[in-house]
Amino acid sequence: MQNNACIVFLKYPEAGRVKTRLGNRIGMEKAAEIYKKLAETTVKNCKSDKYTLFLAIEPFEMRLEFEKWLGKYDFIPQNGSDLGERMKSAMEYAFKGGFQKCVIAGSDIPLLNKDIIENGLAELDSSDAVFGKAKDGGYYLVGMSAESKEYSIFTNMIWSTDSVLEISLKRLGDAGKSCQLLQTLADIDTEEDLKAFGAGYA
């Protein structure tokens, strides 16, 4: 069994439930179509023989629909009342399953790929945690090892703000944990983001 795990968080591309900030500008149906393309690209680009790929899906009750959409994968539920609880639960799932290192990634980063994920997992050999920095001040990837996990970054956080990464790094420092940052990437949350990526999503 691979000692490394990558868990990609996905929602079912239903209008009004995904990319709602973008949908307020371009329409919910169009925003859902864009999210669907983003998710398909992410899943395709994140497949690797260097780690085991899991898809954490919401809602889990629609796993048959996810399978019809994306194909056969190891689907797991997103458990928790907010994003932090869901990420903590996913990490715990991996570590309880015997994986030594785990990264969690979002599904709306067009340039995310297996090379970045493999690099993040490699950094965990010498660092307690790893983040892929997003241009909006958050992060598109977070990783930890089973030996040095630090769940404080997932609790009592106000998500979807430009200070999420900054606060997370401070909490790691306060806990005496080391961290490595990966390259900065952009996601597609606004109409301006959409125009920046251009063909293929607009």
Secondary structure, DSSP 4 states (H G I P E B T S, - for coil): --SEEEEEEEE---TTTSSHHHHHHH-HHHHHHHHHHHHHHHHHHT--TTSEEEEEEESGGGHHHHHHHH-S-EEEE--SSSHHHHHHHHHHHHHHTT-SEEEEE-S--TT--HHHHHHHHHHTTT-SEEEEEETTSSEEEEEEESSS--GGGGSS---SSTTHHHHHHHHHHHTT--EEEEEEE----SHHHHHHH-TTT-
